[in-house]
Amino acid sequence: LFVEIVTAELGIPIRSTWSTTFRRRDLEHGFEPDASFYIQHEARIRGQREVDLLVDPPPDLVLEMEYSRSAIDKLSIFASMGVPEVWRCDGEHVTIHLLADGRYRDSSSSACLPMVTSEAISRFLAASRTMLSPAWFKAVSEWAGTQRTAPPGNATTR
């Protein structure tokens, strides 16, 4: 919901593919993220009912909730398919991973949504446990509204 509220507030078109299963027959594997979004490539896949990763780009952003260690190395699968950004949540904190030279590197801010930092996402994640949903939605929306005036790469995290 965080991604959808922020992009709606900022007028950024996205396509949520939620937990769609993405496959590439040539790689003989696929992935099913907890949530995924087309942001930079939204116009490219707009109106499509299916995504074919042999011709279409992978989602720009994948979200993974990881409450326990998985035996599957999901980051290497995402990297092999060219997913540019992954947000991983351990239940307490969100880590942003950006793909560079075939490997993920931790980043303090998103490439898809440069105003979003791992600190801000983690703070709103924590708040979601204690705030009623209407108040949380409003808090995220108001925060996103302040990002319209923040200089790029200088997100405020009040």
Kinemage of the C-alpha trace (Angstrom):
@kinemage 1
@onewidth
@group {chain A} dominant
@subgroup {mainchain}
@vectorlist {calphas} color= white
{ca leu a 1} P 0.000 0.000 0.000
{ca phe a 2} L 2.905 2.344 0.741
{ca val a 3} L 4.025 2.312 -2.920
{ca glu a 4} L 0.487 2.844 -4.186
{ca ile a 5} L -0.231 5.743 -1.802
{ca val a 6} L 3.070 7.499 -2.550
{ca thr a 7} L 2.765 7.159 -6.326
{ca ala a 8} L -0.894 8.245 -6.266
{ca glu a 9} L -0.043 11.313 -4.183
{ca leu a 10} L 2.818 12.236 -6.532
{ca gly a 11} L 0.860 11.485 -9.728
{ca ile a 12} L 3.258 8.730 -10.829
{ca pro a 13} L 1.543 6.101 -12.982
{ca ile a 14} L 2.272 2.528 -11.904
{ca arg a 15} L 1.019 -0.923 -12.657
{ca ser a 16} L 0.845 -3.269 -9.752
{ca thr a 17} L 1.294 -6.902 -10.672
{ca trp a 18} L 1.091 -8.000 -7.031
{ca ser a 19} L 2.073 -11.641 -6.697
{ca thr a 20} L 2.071 -12.574 -10.373
{ca thr a 21} L 4.288 -15.514 -11.268
{ca phe a 22} L 7.002 -14.384 -13.690
{ca arg a 23} L 8.769 -17.049 -15.742
{ca arg a 24} L 11.479 -17.200 -18.350
{ca arg a 25} L 11.508 -20.478 -20.198
{ca asp a 26} L 15.092 -19.919 -21.347
{ca leu a 27} L 16.265 -19.727 -17.712
{ca glu a 28} L 14.015 -22.586 -16.579
{ca his a 29} L 12.879 -20.774 -13.467
{ca gly a 30} L 10.654 -17.993 -12.312
{ca phe a 31} L 9.587 -16.015 -9.288
{ca glu a 32} L 6.432 -14.943 -7.515
{ca pro a 33} L 7.089 -11.837 -5.436
{ca asp a 34} L 4.890 -10.710 -2.578
{ca ala a 35} L 4.257 -7.560 -4.622
{ca ser a 36} L 5.729 -6.034 -7.752
{ca phe a 37} L 5.326 -2.841 -9.718
{ca tyr a 38} L 6.047 -1.392 -13.108
{ca ile a 39} L 6.992 2.246 -12.629
{ca gln a 40} L 9.558 3.308 -15.252
{ca his a 41} L 8.172 0.707 -17.689
{ca glu a 42} L 4.491 1.204 -16.823
{ca ala a 43} L 3.679 2.694 -20.250
{ca arg a 44} L 5.426 -0.199 -21.981
{ca ile a 45} L 3.175 -2.841 -20.422
{ca arg a 46} L 0.014 -0.741 -19.997
{ca gly a 47} L -3.020 -2.651 -21.231
{ca gln a 48} L -1.234 -5.989 -21.492
{ca arg a 49} L -2.981 -8.931 -19.882
{ca glu a 50} L 0.185 -11.016 -19.701
{ca val a 51} L 3.855 -10.220 -19.384
{ca asp a 52} L 6.372 -12.283 -21.354
{ca leu a 53} L 9.830 -11.760 -19.863
{ca leu a 54} L 11.455 -12.875 -23.108
{ca val a 55} L 10.213 -9.642 -24.711
{ca asp a 56} L 8.835 -7.500 -21.882
{ca pro a 57} L 10.910 -5.960 -19.098
{ca pro a 58} L 10.723 -7.420 -15.596
{ca pro a 59} L 8.942 -5.393 -12.913
{ca asp a 60} L 10.869 -2.273 -11.922
{ca leu a 61} L 10.309 -2.957 -8.229
{ca val a 62} L 9.792 -6.217 -6.337
{ca leu a 63} L 8.815 -6.415 -2.660
{ca glu a 64} L 9.649 -9.462 -0.576
{ca met a 65} L 8.519 -10.120 2.984
{ca glu a 66} L 11.021 -12.463 4.621
{ca tyr a 67} L 10.155 -13.423 8.171
{ca ser a 68} L 12.455 -16.438 8.055
{ca arg a 69} L 15.455 -17.430 5.987
{ca ser a 70} L 14.497 -19.105 2.738
{ca ala a 71} L 16.545 -21.934 1.252
{ca ile a 72} L 16.014 -20.271 -2.115
{ca asp a 73} L 18.392 -17.448 -3.044
{ca lys a 74} L 15.694 -15.144 -4.366
{ca leu a 75} L 18.058 -12.248 -5.061
{ca ser a 76} L 20.049 -14.330 -7.543
{ca ile a 77} L 16.821 -15.300 -9.321
{ca phe a 78} L 15.709 -11.661 -9.462
{ca ala a 79} L 19.156 -10.654 -10.737
{ca ser a 80} L 19.133 -13.327 -13.448
{ca met a 81} L 15.843 -11.880 -14.695
{ca gly a 82} L 17.103 -8.296 -14.539
{ca val a 83} L 14.809 -6.941 -11.792
{ca pro a 84} L 16.420 -3.542 -11.139
{ca glu a 85} L 15.204 -3.012 -7.557
{ca val a 86} L 14.140 -5.232 -4.657
{ca trp a 87} L 12.814 -4.144 -1.268
{ca arg a 88} L 13.203 -6.859 1.367
{ca cys a 89} L 11.386 -6.660 4.677
{ca asp a 90} L 12.293 -8.799 7.671
{ca gly a 91} L 9.216 -7.678 9.579
{ca glu a 92} L 11.032 -4.782 11.254
{ca his a 93} L 13.211 -3.098 8.647
{ca val a 94} L 13.166 -2.670 4.896
{ca thr a 95} L 16.380 -2.982 2.921
{ca ile a 96} L 16.585 -1.548 -0.587
{ca his a 97} L 18.694 -3.528 -3.071
{ca leu a 98} L 19.663 -2.059 -6.463
{ca leu a 99} L 20.980 -4.192 -9.324
{ca ala a 100} L 24.399 -3.147 -10.631
{ca asp a 101} L 26.729 -5.271 -12.736
{ca gly a 102} L 24.568 -8.357 -12.191
{ca arg a 103} L 24.616 -8.077 -8.372
{ca tyr a 104} L 22.492 -6.327 -5.815
{ca arg a 105} L 23.966 -3.585 -3.695
{ca asp a 106} L 22.280 -2.131 -0.612
{ca ser a 107} L 21.090 1.437 -1.030
{ca ser a 108} L 19.670 3.963 1.394
{ca ser a 109} L 17.176 5.186 -1.218
{ca ser a 110} L 15.086 3.827 -4.057
{ca ala a 111} L 16.037 4.271 -7.704
{ca cys a 112} L 12.399 3.849 -8.814
{ca leu a 113} L 11.120 6.365 -6.283
{ca pro a 114} L 14.157 8.492 -5.312
{ca met a 115} L 12.295 10.304 -2.541
{ca val a 116} L 11.793 7.009 -0.687
{ca thr a 117} L 14.459 5.875 1.771
{ca ser a 118} L 14.759 2.580 3.616
{ca glu a 119} L 14.450 4.575 6.855
{ca ala a 120} L 11.139 6.121 5.770
{ca ile a 121} L 9.677 2.788 4.659
{ca ser a 122} L 10.792 1.099 7.888
{ca arg a 123} L 9.306 3.926 9.950
{ca phe a 124} L 5.937 3.659 8.197
{ca leu a 125} L 6.054 -0.133 8.533
{ca ala a 126} L 6.458 0.242 12.298
{ca ala a 127} L 3.676 2.846 12.425
{ca ser a 128} L 1.320 0.505 10.543
{ca arg a 129} L 1.300 -1.801 13.568
{ca thr a 130} L -0.047 0.810 15.972
{ca met a 131} L -2.013 3.295 13.847
{ca leu a 132} L -5.537 2.722 12.595
{ca ser a 133} L -5.449 2.271 8.822
{ca pro a 134} L -7.189 5.586 7.910
{ca ala a 135} L -4.660 7.519 10.012
{ca trp a 136} L -1.761 5.534 8.518
{ca phe a 137} L -3.001 6.145 4.946
{ca lys a 138} L -3.273 9.857 5.730
{ca ala a 139} L 0.216 9.965 7.293
{ca val a 140} L 1.797 8.284 4.253
{ca ser a 141} L -0.138 10.553 1.885
{ca glu a 142} L 0.881 13.699 3.776
{ca trp a 143} L 4.508 12.556 3.876
{ca ala a 144} L 4.425 11.873 0.123
{ca gly a 145} L 2.969 15.342 -0.448
{ca thr a 146} L 5.997 16.869 1.276
{ca gln a 147} L 8.240 15.000 -1.154
{ca arg a 148} L 6.917 17.044 -4.081
{ca thr a 149} L 8.869 20.016 -2.802
{ca ala a 150} L 11.939 18.158 -1.499
{ca pro a 151} L 15.004 18.363 -3.770
{ca pro a 152} L 15.692 15.066 -5.611
{ca gly a 153} L 17.759 12.701 -3.497
{ca asn a 154} L 16.980 14.718 -0.350
{ca ala a 155} L 13.934 12.960 1.059
{ca thr a 156} L 12.638 14.191 4.382
{ca thr a 157} L 11.774 11.523 6.915
{ca arg a 158} L 9.825 13.365 9.605
